[in-house]
């Protein structure tokens, strides 16, 4: 799995996806640095969206955070599905 992540998580690969992309990330995430999300966003082509999750943790353990992500994802994806 780690080899696949290293192989496919590159700016070139992300830029070639040719799919709508939404990124959710919290600036206080202790597992994955916000810089990783920023790099993915920068590499992606439009249409793309970035939604900051304020004080959410990596696993969205607070119900309000996971509900917010679910609602935003439904609204955003309805344009592309």
PDB file with SEQRES, HELIX, SHEET and CRYST1 records, atoms N, CA, C and O in Angstrom:
SEQRES   1 A   81  UNK UNK UNK UNK UNK UNK UNK UNK UNK UNK UNK UNK UNK          
SEQRES   2 A   81  UNK UNK UNK UNK UNK UNK UNK UNK UNK UNK UNK UNK UNK          
SEQRES   3 A   81  UNK UNK UNK UNK UNK UNK UNK UNK UNK UNK UNK UNK UNK          
SEQRES   4 A   81  UNK UNK UNK UNK UNK UNK UNK UNK UNK UNK UNK UNK UNK          
SEQRES   5 A   81  UNK UNK UNK UNK UNK UNK UNK UNK UNK UNK UNK UNK UNK          
SEQRES   6 A   81  UNK UNK UNK UNK UNK UNK UNK UNK UNK UNK UNK UNK UNK          
SEQRES   7 A   81  UNK UNK UNK                                                  
HELIX    1 AA1 UNK A    2  UNK A    8  1                                   7    
HELIX    2 AA2 UNK A   11  UNK A   15  1                                   5    
HELIX    3 AA3 UNK A   34  UNK A   43  1                                  10    
HELIX    4 AA4 UNK A   63  UNK A   77  1                                  15    
SHEET    1 AA1 2 UNK A  21  UNK A  25  0                                        
SHEET    2 AA1 2 UNK A  48  UNK A  52  1                                        
CRYST1    1.000    1.000    1.000  90.00  90.00  90.00 P 1           1          
ATOM      1  N   UNK A   1       0.816  -1.180   0.000  1.00  0.00           N  
ATOM      2  CA  UNK A   1       0.000   0.000   0.000  1.00  0.00           C  
ATOM      3  C   UNK A   1       0.873   1.262   0.000  1.00  0.00           C  
ATOM      4  O   UNK A   1       0.602   2.202  -0.748  1.00  0.00           O  
ATOM      5  N   UNK A   2       1.904   1.284   0.826  1.00  0.00           N  
ATOM      6  CA  UNK A   2       2.758   2.470   0.875  1.00  0.00           C  
ATOM      7  C   UNK A   2       3.462   2.705  -0.456  1.00  0.00           C  
ATOM      8  O   UNK A   2       3.665   3.848  -0.867  1.00  0.00           O  
ATOM      9  N   UNK A   3       3.829   1.624  -1.121  1.00  0.00           N  
ATOM     10  CA  UNK A   3       4.449   1.769  -2.447  1.00  0.00           C  
ATOM     11  C   UNK A   3       3.467   2.388  -3.433  1.00  0.00           C  
ATOM     12  O   UNK A   3       3.851   3.233  -4.242  1.00  0.00           O  
ATOM     13  N   UNK A   4       2.205   1.976  -3.373  1.00  0.00           N  
ATOM     14  CA  UNK A   4       1.178   2.563  -4.248  1.00  0.00           C  
ATOM     15  C   UNK A   4       0.994   4.051  -3.952  1.00  0.00           C  
ATOM     16  O   UNK A   4       0.852   4.860  -4.869  1.00  0.00           O  
ATOM     17  N   UNK A   5       0.999   4.404  -2.669  1.00  0.00           N  
ATOM     18  CA  UNK A   5       0.849   5.812  -2.317  1.00  0.00           C  
ATOM     19  C   UNK A   5       2.002   6.638  -2.875  1.00  0.00           C  
ATOM     20  O   UNK A   5       1.792   7.730  -3.403  1.00  0.00           O  
ATOM     21  N   UNK A   6       3.195   6.125  -2.757  1.00  0.00           N  
ATOM     22  CA  UNK A   6       4.352   6.848  -3.288  1.00  0.00           C  
ATOM     23  C   UNK A   6       4.291   6.943  -4.808  1.00  0.00           C  
ATOM     24  O   UNK A   6       4.693   7.953  -5.386  1.00  0.00           O  
ATOM     25  N   UNK A   7       3.799   5.914  -5.440  1.00  0.00           N  
ATOM     26  CA  UNK A   7       3.750   5.868  -6.902  1.00  0.00           C  
ATOM     27  C   UNK A   7       2.666   6.769  -7.474  1.00  0.00           C  
ATOM     28  O   UNK A   7       2.886   7.427  -8.491  1.00  0.00           O  
ATOM     29  N   UNK A   8       1.504   6.809  -6.841  1.00  0.00           N  
ATOM     30  CA  UNK A   8       0.355   7.503  -7.416  1.00  0.00           C  
ATOM     31  C   UNK A   8       0.084   8.868  -6.809  1.00  0.00           C  
ATOM     32  O   UNK A   8      -0.645   9.656  -7.412  1.00  0.00           O  
ATOM     33  N   UNK A   9       0.624   9.179  -5.666  1.00  0.00           N  
ATOM     34  CA  UNK A   9       0.361  10.473  -5.034  1.00  0.00           C  
ATOM     35  C   UNK A   9       1.428  11.482  -5.462  1.00  0.00           C  
ATOM     36  O   UNK A   9       2.225  11.946  -4.647  1.00  0.00           O  
ATOM     37  N   UNK A  10       1.427  11.804  -6.732  1.00  0.00           N  
ATOM     38  CA  UNK A  10       2.381  12.772  -7.263  1.00  0.00           C  
ATOM     39  C   UNK A  10       1.619  13.899  -7.948  1.00  0.00           C  
ATOM     40  O   UNK A  10       0.494  13.697  -8.406  1.00  0.00           O  
ATOM     41  N   UNK A  11       2.214  15.069  -8.022  1.00  0.00           N  
ATOM     42  CA  UNK A  11       1.532  16.173  -8.718  1.00  0.00           C  
ATOM     43  C   UNK A  11       1.184  15.831 -10.171  1.00  0.00           C  
ATOM     44  O   UNK A  11       0.127  16.226 -10.662  1.00  0.00           O  
ATOM     45  N   UNK A  12       2.066  15.100 -10.859  1.00  0.00           N  
ATOM     46  CA  UNK A  12       1.779  14.734 -12.249  1.00  0.00           C  
ATOM     47  C   UNK A  12       0.537  13.862 -12.347  1.00  0.00           C  
ATOM     48  O   UNK A  12      -0.328  14.098 -13.190  1.00  0.00           O  
ATOM     49  N   UNK A  13       0.450  12.866 -11.493  1.00  0.00           N  
ATOM     50  CA  UNK A  13      -0.708  11.964 -11.518  1.00  0.00           C  
ATOM     51  C   UNK A  13      -1.990  12.718 -11.165  1.00  0.00           C  
ATOM     52  O   UNK A  13      -3.020  12.537 -11.814  1.00  0.00           O  
ATOM     53  N   UNK A  14      -1.925  13.547 -10.154  1.00  0.00           N  
ATOM     54  CA  UNK A  14      -3.110  14.305  -9.738  1.00  0.00           C  
ATOM     55  C   UNK A  14      -3.556  15.247 -10.851  1.00  0.00           C  
ATOM     56  O   UNK A  14      -4.755  15.392 -11.092  1.00  0.00           O  
ATOM     57  N   UNK A  15      -2.626  15.875 -11.520  1.00  0.00           N  
ATOM     58  CA  UNK A  15      -2.960  16.784 -12.606  1.00  0.00           C  
ATOM     59  C   UNK A  15      -3.565  16.103 -13.819  1.00  0.00           C  
ATOM     60  O   UNK A  15      -4.223  16.748 -14.635  1.00  0.00           O  
ATOM     61  N   UNK A  16      -3.345  14.799 -13.939  1.00  0.00           N  
ATOM     62  CA  UNK A  16      -3.882  14.045 -15.076  1.00  0.00           C  
ATOM     63  C   UNK A  16      -5.219  13.366 -14.776  1.00  0.00           C  
ATOM     64  O   UNK A  16      -5.756  12.673 -15.640  1.00  0.00           O  
ATOM     65  N   UNK A  17      -5.757  13.545 -13.599  1.00  0.00           N  
ATOM     66  CA  UNK A  17      -6.991  12.850 -13.226  1.00  0.00           C  
ATOM     67  C   UNK A  17      -8.168  13.209 -14.126  1.00  0.00           C  
ATOM     68  O   UNK A  17      -8.971  12.335 -14.455  1.00  0.00           O  
ATOM     69  N   UNK A  18      -8.292  14.464 -14.529  1.00  0.00           N  
ATOM     70  CA  UNK A  18      -9.392  14.925 -15.375  1.00  0.00           C  
ATOM     71  C   UNK A  18     -10.764  14.601 -14.777  1.00  0.00           C  
ATOM     72  O   UNK A  18     -11.707  14.250 -15.487  1.00  0.00           O  
ATOM     73  N   UNK A  19     -10.844  14.727 -13.480  1.00  0.00           N  
ATOM     74  CA  UNK A  19     -12.087  14.516 -12.734  1.00  0.00           C  
ATOM     75  C   UNK A  19     -12.270  15.669 -11.764  1.00  0.00           C  
ATOM     76  O   UNK A  19     -11.301  16.295 -11.334  1.00  0.00           O  
ATOM     77  N   UNK A  20     -13.508  15.941 -11.428  1.00  0.00           N  
ATOM     78  CA  UNK A  20     -13.781  16.925 -10.390  1.00  0.00           C  
ATOM     79  C   UNK A  20     -13.208  16.411  -9.074  1.00  0.00           C  
ATOM     80  O   UNK A  20     -13.275  15.218  -8.779  1.00  0.00           O  
ATOM     81  N   UNK A  21     -12.647  17.319  -8.295  1.00  0.00           N  
ATOM     82  CA  UNK A  21     -11.975  16.917  -7.059  1.00  0.00           C  
ATOM     83  C   UNK A  21     -12.378  17.852  -5.932  1.00  0.00           C  
ATOM     84  O   UNK A  21     -12.364  19.074  -6.081  1.00  0.00           O  
ATOM     85  N   UNK A  22     -12.734  17.260  -4.812  1.00  0.00           N  
ATOM     86  CA  UNK A  22     -13.008  18.042  -3.609  1.00  0.00           C  
ATOM     87  C   UNK A  22     -12.062  17.548  -2.521  1.00  0.00           C  
ATOM     88  O   UNK A  22     -11.851  16.347  -2.351  1.00  0.00           O  
ATOM     89  N   UNK A  23     -11.508  18.495  -1.801  1.00  0.00           N  
ATOM     90  CA  UNK A  23     -10.575  18.180  -0.725  1.00  0.00           C  
ATOM     91  C   UNK A  23     -11.121  18.782   0.555  1.00  0.00           C  
ATOM     92  O   UNK A  23     -11.430  19.972   0.613  1.00  0.00           O  
ATOM     93  N   UNK A  24     -11.237  17.953   1.575  1.00  0.00           N  
ATOM     94  CA  UNK A  24     -11.607  18.410   2.916  1.00  0.00           C  
ATOM     95  C   UNK A  24     -10.365  18.261   3.785  1.00  0.00           C  
ATOM     96  O   UNK A  24      -9.697  17.228   3.748  1.00  0.00           O  
ATOM     97  N   UNK A  25     -10.061  19.278   4.557  1.00  0.00           N  
ATOM     98  CA  UNK A  25      -8.915  19.146   5.455  1.00  0.00           C  
ATOM     99  C   UNK A  25      -9.020  20.143   6.588  1.00  0.00           C  
ATOM    100  O   UNK A  25      -9.550  21.243   6.431  1.00  0.00           O  
ATOM    101  N   UNK A  26      -8.512  19.739   7.716  1.00  0.00           N  
ATOM    102  CA  UNK A  26      -8.477  20.610   8.877  1.00  0.00           C  
ATOM    103  C   UNK A  26      -7.065  21.132   9.085  1.00  0.00           C  
ATOM    104  O   UNK A  26      -6.109  20.358   9.032  1.00  0.00           O  
ATOM    105  N   UNK A  27      -6.918  22.419   9.318  1.00  0.00           N  
ATOM    106  CA  UNK A  27      -5.588  22.961   9.559  1.00  0.00           C  
ATOM    107  C   UNK A  27      -4.966  22.479  10.866  1.00  0.00           C  
ATOM    108  O   UNK A  27      -3.767  22.656  11.078  1.00  0.00           O  
ATOM    109  N   UNK A  28      -5.761  21.874  11.738  1.00  0.00           N  
ATOM    110  CA  UNK A  28      -5.225  21.348  13.003  1.00  0.00           C  
ATOM    111  C   UNK A  28      -5.100  19.826  12.991  1.00  0.00           C  
ATOM    112  O   UNK A  28      -4.866  19.218  14.036  1.00  0.00           O  
ATOM    113  N   UNK A  29      -5.252  19.212  11.833  1.00  0.00           N  
ATOM    114  CA  UNK A  29      -5.104  17.759  11.698  1.00  0.00           C  
ATOM    115  C   UNK A  29      -3.720  17.359  12.202  1.00  0.00           C  
ATOM    116  O   UNK A  29      -2.710  17.895  11.746  1.00  0.00           O  
ATOM    117  N   UNK A  30      -3.676  16.418  13.141  1.00  0.00           N  
ATOM    118  CA  UNK A  30      -2.414  15.951  13.708  1.00  0.00           C  
ATOM    119  C   UNK A  30      -1.848  14.746  12.965  1.00  0.00           C  
ATOM    120  O   UNK A  30      -0.740  14.299  13.264  1.00  0.00           O  
ATOM    121  N   UNK A  31      -2.603  14.212  11.995  1.00  0.00           N  
ATOM    122  CA  UNK A  31      -2.177  13.015  11.266  1.00  0.00           C  
ATOM    123  C   UNK A  31      -1.564  13.391   9.917  1.00  0.00           C  
ATOM    124  O   UNK A  31      -0.489  12.909   9.561  1.00  0.00           O  
ATOM    125  N   UNK A  32      -2.244  14.241   9.182  1.00  0.00           N  
ATOM    126  CA  UNK A  32      -1.780  14.671   7.857  1.00  0.00           C  
ATOM    127  C   UNK A  32      -1.681  16.191   7.852  1.00  0.00           C  
ATOM    128  O   UNK A  32      -2.650  16.886   8.158  1.00  0.00           O  
ATOM    129  N   UNK A  33      -0.525  16.691   7.510  1.00  0.00           N  
ATOM    130  CA  UNK A  33      -0.290  18.129   7.506  1.00  0.00           C  
ATOM    131  C   UNK A  33      -1.127  18.816   6.428  1.00  0.00           C  
ATOM    132  O   UNK A  33      -1.356  18.258   5.355  1.00  0.00           O  
ATOM    133  N   UNK A  34      -1.574  20.023   6.726  1.00  0.00           N  
ATOM    134  CA  UNK A  34      -2.374  20.807   5.786  1.00  0.00           C  
ATOM    135  C   UNK A  34      -1.614  21.047   4.482  1.00  0.00           C  
ATOM    136  O   UNK A  34      -2.228  21.246   3.434  1.00  0.00           O  
ATOM    137  N   UNK A  35      -0.296  21.030   4.541  1.00  0.00           N  
ATOM    138  CA  UNK A  35       0.513  21.199   3.335  1.00  0.00           C  
ATOM    139  C   UNK A  35       0.279  20.112   2.306  1.00  0.00           C  
ATOM    140  O   UNK A  35       0.394  20.362   1.106  1.00  0.00           O  
ATOM    141  N   UNK A  36      -0.049  18.904   2.757  1.00  0.00           N  
ATOM    142  CA  UNK A  36      -0.353  17.809   1.828  1.00  0.00           C  
ATOM    143  C   UNK A  36      -1.615  18.117   1.035  1.00  0.00           C  
ATOM    144  O   UNK A  36      -1.659  17.906  -0.177  1.00  0.00           O  
ATOM    145  N   UNK A  37      -2.641  18.616   1.717  1.00  0.00           N  
ATOM    146  CA  UNK A  37      -3.889  18.972   1.041  1.00  0.00           C  
ATOM    147  C   UNK A  37      -3.662  20.137   0.081  1.00  0.00           C  
ATOM    148  O   UNK A  37      -4.216  20.163  -1.018  1.00  0.00           O  
ATOM    149  N   UNK A  38      -2.856  21.085   0.498  1.00  0.00           N  
ATOM    150  CA  UNK A  38      -2.561  22.230  -0.357  1.00  0.00           C  
ATOM    151  C   UNK A  38      -1.826  21.792  -1.624  1.00  0.00           C  
ATOM    152  O   UNK A  38      -2.105  22.300  -2.711  1.00  0.00           O  
ATOM    153  N   UNK A  39      -0.900  20.862  -1.491  1.00  0.00           N  
ATOM    154  CA  UNK A  39      -0.149  20.370  -2.653  1.00  0.00           C  
ATOM    155  C   UNK A  39      -1.069  19.640  -3.626  1.00  0.00           C  
ATOM    156  O   UNK A  39      -0.932  19.789  -4.841  1.00  0.00           O  
ATOM    157  N   UNK A  40      -1.991  18.861  -3.107  1.00  0.00           N  
ATOM    158  CA  UNK A  40      -2.954  18.162  -3.967  1.00  0.00           C  
ATOM    159  C   UNK A  40      -3.835  19.174  -4.688  1.00  0.00           C  
ATOM    160  O   UNK A  40      -4.080  19.050  -5.888  1.00  0.00           O  
ATOM    161  N   UNK A  41      -4.309  20.175  -3.954  1.00  0.00           N  
ATOM    162  CA  UNK A  41      -5.160  21.197  -4.562  1.00  0.00           C  
ATOM    163  C   UNK A  41      -4.415  21.938  -5.664  1.00  0.00           C  
ATOM    164  O   UNK A  41      -4.969  22.172  -6.738  1.00  0.00           O  
ATOM    165  N   UNK A  42      -3.188  22.303  -5.411  1.00  0.00           N  
ATOM    166  CA  UNK A  42      -2.390  23.023  -6.400  1.00  0.00           C  
ATOM    167  C   UNK A  42      -2.177  22.188  -7.665  1.00  0.00           C  
ATOM    168  O   UNK A  42      -2.208  22.718  -8.776  1.00  0.00           O  
ATOM    169  N   UNK A  43      -1.963  20.899  -7.495  1.00  0.00           N  
ATOM    170  CA  UNK A  43      -1.682  20.019  -8.630  1.00  0.00           C  
ATOM    171  C   UNK A  43      -2.925  19.696  -9.446  1.00  0.00           C  
ATOM    172  O   UNK A  43      -2.828  19.403 -10.637  1.00  0.00           O  
ATOM    173  N   UNK A  44      -4.083  19.746  -8.817  1.00  0.00           N  
ATOM    174  CA  UNK A  44      -5.334  19.356  -9.485  1.00  0.00           C  
ATOM    175  C   UNK A  44      -5.769  20.404 -10.498  1.00  0.00           C  
ATOM    176  O   UNK A  44      -5.480  21.593 -10.363  1.00  0.00           O  
ATOM    177  N   UNK A  45      -6.471  19.926 -11.514  1.00  0.00           N  
ATOM    178  CA  UNK A  45      -7.084  20.821 -12.497  1.00  0.00           C  
ATOM    179  C   UNK A  45      -8.504  21.137 -12.064  1.00  0.00           C  
ATOM    180  O   UNK A  45      -9.080  20.453 -11.217  1.00  0.00           O  
ATOM    181  N   UNK A  46      -9.045  22.160 -12.645  1.00  0.00           N  
ATOM    182  CA  UNK A  46     -10.447  22.495 -12.378  1.00  0.00           C  
ATOM    183  C   UNK A  46     -11.344  21.513 -13.095  1.00  0.00           C  
ATOM    184  O   UNK A  46     -10.968  21.012 -14.154  1.00  0.00           O  
ATOM    185  N   UNK A  47     -12.513  21.220 -12.563  1.00  0.00           N  
ATOM    186  CA  UNK A  47     -13.109  21.784 -11.364  1.00  0.00           C  
ATOM    187  C   UNK A  47     -12.526  21.149 -10.104  1.00  0.00           C  
ATOM    188  O   UNK A  47     -12.321  19.937 -10.036  1.00  0.00           O  
ATOM    189  N   UNK A  48     -12.270  21.981  -9.128  1.00  0.00           N  
ATOM    190  CA  UNK A  48     -11.731  21.531  -7.851  1.00  0.00           C  
ATOM    191  C   UNK A  48     -12.223  22.463  -6.760  1.00  0.00           C  
ATOM    192  O   UNK A  48     -12.491  23.642  -6.992  1.00  0.00           O  
ATOM    193  N   UNK A  49     -12.334  21.903  -5.561  1.00  0.00           N  
ATOM    194  CA  UNK A  49     -12.768  22.686  -4.409  1.00  0.00           C  
ATOM    195  C   UNK A  49     -11.980  22.256  -3.182  1.00  0.00           C  
ATOM    196  O   UNK A  49     -11.569  21.102  -3.061  1.00  0.00           O  
ATOM    197  N   UNK A  50     -11.777  23.198  -2.282  1.00  0.00           N  
ATOM    198  CA  UNK A  50     -11.101  22.936  -1.019  1.00  0.00           C  
ATOM    199  C   UNK A  50     -11.992  23.451   0.088  1.00  0.00           C  
ATOM    200  O   UNK A  50     -12.410  24.609   0.073  1.00  0.00           O  
ATOM    201  N   UNK A  51     -12.283  22.592   1.047  1.00  0.00           N  
ATOM    202  CA  UNK A  51     -13.114  22.993   2.180  1.00  0.00           C  
ATOM    203  C   UNK A  51     -12.317  22.780   3.457  1.00  0.00           C  
ATOM    204  O   UNK A  51     -11.912  21.663   3.778  1.00  0.00           O  
ATOM    205  N   UNK A  52     -12.103  23.869   4.173  1.00  0.00           N  
ATOM    206  CA  UNK A  52     -11.383  23.816   5.443  1.00  0.00           C  
ATOM    207  C   UNK A  52     -12.337  23.363   6.541  1.00  0.00           C  
ATOM    208  O   UNK A  52     -13.482  23.810   6.605  1.00  0.00           O  
ATOM    209  N   UNK A  53     -11.861  22.481   7.394  1.00  0.00           N  
ATOM    210  CA  UNK A  53     -12.710  21.916   8.432  1.00  0.00           C  
ATOM    211  C   UNK A  53     -12.431  22.494   9.820  1.00  0.00           C  
ATOM    212  O   UNK A  53     -12.663  21.828  10.829  1.00  0.00           O  
ATOM    213  N   UNK A  54     -11.949  23.692   9.869  1.00  0.00           N  
ATOM    214  CA  UNK A  54     -11.715  24.410  11.126  1.00  0.00           C  
ATOM    215  C   UNK A  54     -10.972  23.548  12.147  1.00  0.00           C  
ATOM    216  O   UNK A  54      -9.790  23.256  11.967  1.00  0.00           O  
ATOM    217  N   UNK A  55     -11.649  23.146  13.202  1.00  0.00           N  
ATOM    218  CA  UNK A  55     -11.007  22.420  14.304  1.00  0.00           C  
ATOM    219  C   UNK A  55     -11.290  20.929  14.309  1.00  0.00           C  
ATOM    220  O   UNK A  55     -11.179  20.288  15.354  1.00  0.00           O  
ATOM    221  N   UNK A  56     -11.648  20.367  13.179  1.00  0.00           N  
ATOM    222  CA  UNK A  56     -11.966  18.935  13.112  1.00  0.00           C  
ATOM    223  C   UNK A  56     -10.696  18.095  13.249  1.00  0.00           C  
ATOM    224  O   UNK A  56      -9.613  18.520  12.848  1.00  0.00           O  
ATOM    225  N   UNK A  57     -10.842  16.909  13.815  1.00  0.00           N  
ATOM    226  CA  UNK A  57      -9.706  15.998  13.867  1.00  0.00           C  
ATOM    227  C   UNK A  57      -9.709  15.120  12.607  1.00  0.00           C  
ATOM    228  O   UNK A  57     -10.656  15.151  11.821  1.00  0.00           O  
ATOM    229  N   UNK A  58      -8.658  14.352  12.432  1.00  0.00           N  
ATOM    230  CA  UNK A  58      -8.468  13.571  11.210  1.00  0.00           C  
ATOM    231  C   UNK A  58      -9.602  12.575  10.960  1.00  0.00           C  
ATOM    232  O   UNK A  58      -9.985  12.348   9.812  1.00  0.00           O  
ATOM    233  N   UNK A  59     -10.130  11.994  12.007  1.00  0.00           N  
ATOM    234  CA  UNK A  59     -11.177  10.968  11.865  1.00  0.00           C  
ATOM    235  C   UNK A  59     -12.590  11.530  11.943  1.00  0.00           C  
ATOM    236  O   UNK A  59     -13.559  10.771  11.943  1.00  0.00           O  
ATOM    237  N   UNK A  60     -12.717  12.856  12.009  1.00  0.00           N  
ATOM    238  CA  UNK A  60     -14.037  13.498  12.121  1.00  0.00           C  
ATOM    239  C   UNK A  60     -14.843  12.882  13.257  1.00  0.00           C  
ATOM    240  O   UNK A  60     -16.001  12.509  13.074  1.00  0.00           O  
ATOM    241  N   UNK A  61     -14.237  12.781  14.407  1.00  0.00           N  
ATOM    242  CA  UNK A  61     -14.864  12.081  15.531  1.00  0.00           C  
ATOM    243  C   UNK A  61     -16.043  12.840  16.146  1.00  0.00           C  
ATOM    244  O   UNK A  61     -16.853  12.244  16.856  1.00  0.00           O  
ATOM    245  N   UNK A  62     -16.149  14.137  15.884  1.00  0.00           N  
ATOM    246  CA  UNK A  62     -17.303  14.894  16.363  1.00  0.00           C  
ATOM    247  C   UNK A  62     -18.430  14.782  15.332  1.00  0.00           C  
ATOM    248  O   UNK A  62     -18.209  14.991  14.140  1.00  0.00           O  
ATOM    249  N   UNK A  63     -19.614  14.459  15.789  1.00  0.00           N  
ATOM    250  CA  UNK A  63     -20.757  14.270  14.885  1.00  0.00           C  
ATOM    251  C   UNK A  63     -21.001  15.503  14.019  1.00  0.00           C  
ATOM    252  O   UNK A  63     -21.321  15.376  12.837  1.00  0.00           O  
ATOM    253  N   UNK A  64     -20.856  16.671  14.586  1.00  0.00           N  
ATOM    254  CA  UNK A  64     -21.105  17.896  13.812  1.00  0.00           C  
ATOM    255  C   UNK A  64     -20.138  18.013  12.636  1.00  0.00           C  
ATOM    256  O   UNK A  64     -20.524  18.475  11.562  1.00  0.00           O  
ATOM    257  N   UNK A  65     -18.892  17.601  12.827  1.00  0.00           N  
ATOM    258  CA  UNK A  65     -17.906  17.659  11.749  1.00  0.00           C  
ATOM    259  C   UNK A  65     -18.224  16.661  10.644  1.00  0.00           C  
ATOM    260  O   UNK A  65     -18.169  17.004   9.463  1.00  0.00           O  
ATOM    261  N   UNK A  66     -18.556  15.437  11.015  1.00  0.00           N  
ATOM    262  CA  UNK A  66     -18.857  14.433   9.995  1.00  0.00           C  
ATOM    263  C   UNK A  66     -20.154  14.761   9.262  1.00  0.00           C  
ATOM    264  O   UNK A  66     -20.256  14.506   8.062  1.00  0.00           O  
ATOM    265  N   UNK A  67     -21.135  15.313   9.944  1.00  0.00           N  
ATOM    266  CA  UNK A  67     -22.375  15.727   9.291  1.00  0.00           C  
ATOM    267  C   UNK A  67     -22.124  16.871   8.315  1.00  0.00           C  
ATOM    268  O   UNK A  67     -22.701  16.902   7.228  1.00  0.00           O  
ATOM    269  N   UNK A  68     -21.277  17.793   8.695  1.00  0.00           N  
ATOM    270  CA  UNK A  68     -20.934  18.912   7.811  1.00  0.00           C  
ATOM    271  C   UNK A  68     -20.271  18.393   6.538  1.00  0.00           C  
ATOM    272  O   UNK A  68     -20.632  18.807   5.436  1.00  0.00           O  
ATOM    273  N   UNK A  69     -19.316  17.502   6.683  1.00  0.00           N  
ATOM    274  CA  UNK A  69     -18.646  16.933   5.510  1.00  0.00           C  
ATOM    275  C   UNK A  69     -19.654  16.199   4.631  1.00  0.00           C  
ATOM    276  O   UNK A  69     -19.645  16.362   3.410  1.00  0.00           O  
ATOM    277  N   UNK A  70     -20.508  15.407   5.230  1.00  0.00           N  
ATOM    278  CA  UNK A  70     -21.510  14.668   4.453  1.00  0.00           C  
ATOM    279  C   UNK A  70     -22.419  15.618   3.678  1.00  0.00           C  
ATOM    280  O   UNK A  70     -22.671  15.409   2.492  1.00  0.00           O  
ATOM    281  N   UNK A  71     -22.905  16.647   4.337  1.00  0.00           N  
ATOM    282  CA  UNK A  71     -23.793  17.598   3.674  1.00  0.00           C  
ATOM    283  C   UNK A  71     -23.092  18.344   2.544  1.00  0.00           C  
ATOM    284  O   UNK A  71     -23.661  18.528   1.468  1.00  0.00           O  
ATOM    285  N   UNK A  72     -21.866  18.769   2.788  1.00  0.00           N  
ATOM    286  CA  UNK A  72     -21.113  19.480   1.757  1.00  0.00           C  
ATOM    287  C   UNK A  72     -20.811  18.567   0.569  1.00  0.00           C  
ATOM    288  O   UNK A  72     -20.897  18.991  -0.584  1.00  0.00           O  
ATOM    289  N   UNK A  73     -20.461  17.323   0.854  1.00  0.00           N  
ATOM    290  CA  UNK A  73     -20.148  16.373  -0.213  1.00  0.00           C  
ATOM    291  C   UNK A  73     -21.374  16.077  -1.072  1.00  0.00           C  
ATOM    292  O   UNK A  73     -21.267  16.000  -2.296  1.00  0.00           O  
ATOM    293  N   UNK A  74     -22.517  15.914  -0.453  1.00  0.00           N  
ATOM    294  CA  UNK A  74     -23.752  15.680  -1.205  1.00  0.00           C  
ATOM    295  C   UNK A  74     -24.055  16.869  -2.112  1.00  0.00           C  
ATOM    296  O   UNK A  74     -24.351  16.696  -3.295  1.00  0.00           O  
ATOM    297  N   UNK A  75     -23.982  18.056  -1.562  1.00  0.00           N  
ATOM    298  CA  UNK A  75     -24.277  19.249  -2.364  1.00  0.00           C  
ATOM    299  C   UNK A  75     -23.270  19.410  -3.500  1.00  0.00           C  
ATOM    300  O   UNK A  75     -23.659  19.685  -4.636  1.00  0.00           O  
ATOM    301  N   UNK A  76     -21.998  19.243  -3.210  1.00  0.00           N  
ATOM    302  CA  UNK A  76     -20.948  19.430  -4.215  1.00  0.00           C  
ATOM    303  C   UNK A  76     -21.040  18.360  -5.299  1.00  0.00           C  
ATOM    304  O   UNK A  76     -20.966  18.674  -6.487  1.00  0.00           O  
ATOM    305  N   UNK A  77     -21.199  17.117  -4.903  1.00  0.00           N  
ATOM    306  CA  UNK A  77     -21.179  16.018  -5.895  1.00  0.00           C  
ATOM    307  C   UNK A  77     -22.422  15.997  -6.766  1.00  0.00           C  
ATOM    308  O   UNK A  77     -22.384  15.439  -7.863  1.00  0.00           O  
ATOM    309  N   UNK A  78     -23.518  16.583  -6.318  1.00  0.00           N  
ATOM    310  CA  UNK A  78     -24.736  16.577  -7.140  1.00  0.00           C  
ATOM    311  C   UNK A  78     -24.501  17.294  -8.469  1.00  0.00           C  
ATOM    312  O   UNK A  78     -25.200  17.025  -9.446  1.00  0.00           O  
ATOM    313  N   UNK A  79     -23.555  18.175  -8.513  1.00  0.00           N  
ATOM    314  CA  UNK A  79     -23.232  18.874  -9.759  1.00  0.00           C  
ATOM    315  C   UNK A  79     -22.511  17.959 -10.757  1.00  0.00           C  
ATOM    316  O   UNK A  79     -22.588  18.177 -11.966  1.00  0.00           O  
ATOM    317  N   UNK A  80     -21.824  16.954 -10.261  1.00  0.00           N  
ATOM    318  CA  UNK A  80     -20.972  16.121 -11.109  1.00  0.00           C  
ATOM    319  C   UNK A  80     -21.500  14.698 -11.317  1.00  0.00           C  
ATOM    320  O   UNK A  80     -20.947  13.949 -12.121  1.00  0.00           O  
ATOM    321  N   UNK A  81     -22.543  14.326 -10.615  1.00  0.00           N  
ATOM    322  CA  UNK A  81     -23.085  12.959 -10.769  1.00  0.00           C  
ATOM    323  C   UNK A  81     -24.366  12.960 -11.578  1.00  0.00           C  
ATOM    324  O   UNK A  81     -24.954  11.903 -11.804  1.00  0.00           O  
TER     325      UNK A  81                                                      
END                                                                             
